[in-house]
Amino acid sequence: MAERRVNVGWAEGLHARPASIFVRAATATGVPVTIAKADGNPVNAASMLAVLGLGAQGGEEIVLASDAEGADAALDRLAKLVAEGLDELPATV
């Protein structure tokens, strides 16, 4: 299983707008991805409610994982998005 550990780059964490950006990006990959706090249970990264339910704070480590074909590229893009705390969904994600 491919995995990326990354610190949340959004100061407010994965709440409201950042969570929406992340979920849209996760869905756009076309690859099933899970997201979890470093010490928590993984949830579906394409589910807004699941991502909000994590309560991931700014600077907190999260784990992105997938065992699907194409997982490495998808996880790299999502990890970059989270780490940089981008305000908009980049066209390349």
N, C-alpha and C positions, 0 to 999 in steps of 0.2 A: 504494500500500500504506500502510495506517495503521500508525503506529509510536508507541510511548511509551518514553522513556528514564527510568529511575527507579533510585534507590539502594535497595538492600536494607535494610529497616528492622529485620529480626531480627538481634540481636547475633550469634547463632550462624550466620547466613547461611541459605541454602536447604538445610537438612539436616533429616532425620527429620521431626519434627512440622511445622515451617514448610513444608517441601516438600509434605507430605501436605495441608495446608490449601490451599496454592497449587494443587496438581493438582486437588483437588476443585472449587475455584472455577473453574479453567480449563475443566474438563469441564462444569460447570454452565452456562457461558455458551452452549453449543451452537454456538460459533463456533470454527473451527480457528485456533489461536494458536500462534505459535512464541516461544521465549524463547532469548536468547543473552547471553553476556557481551558487553560493549561491543566487544571486539576478536575475538570468537569466532564459530563457526558456529552457526546457529539449530537448535534441536531442538524436538520436539513438547512443548508446555506441558502436555498431558494425560497425559504418560508419566512416571510416578514415577521410573523408572530413568534416563530422559533428564535430568530436572530434577536429580536427585541427582548425575549425572555431570558437570554443569556445575561443581560445586564453588564456587558463588557464595558469597562471604563477606559478612558484615555490612558495610554501607556501600559495597559494590562496585556499580558501575553495571551494570544489565542492560537489554536491549532486548526489548520485547514487540512483536510485529508480527502483522498479519493483513490479508488482502486480501478477506475474505468480507463479505457484506452484514451489517450490524450490528456491524462491527468496532470502530468508534469507541466505542460504549457499552461493549462488552465490555472493550476495552483500558483504558478509564477506570476501570472497577471493579477490574480486576486490578492496575493501577498503584497505585491507592489502597491495596489490600490489602497489596501488597509494601512500599510506602513507609512505611506506618504499622506494619508488623510485627505485625499483629493476631494475637492468641492463639487466636481462634476464627473459624470461618467465619461472617461476618455473614449474616443472613437475606436481605439485599438483594443479595448477590453471587450 
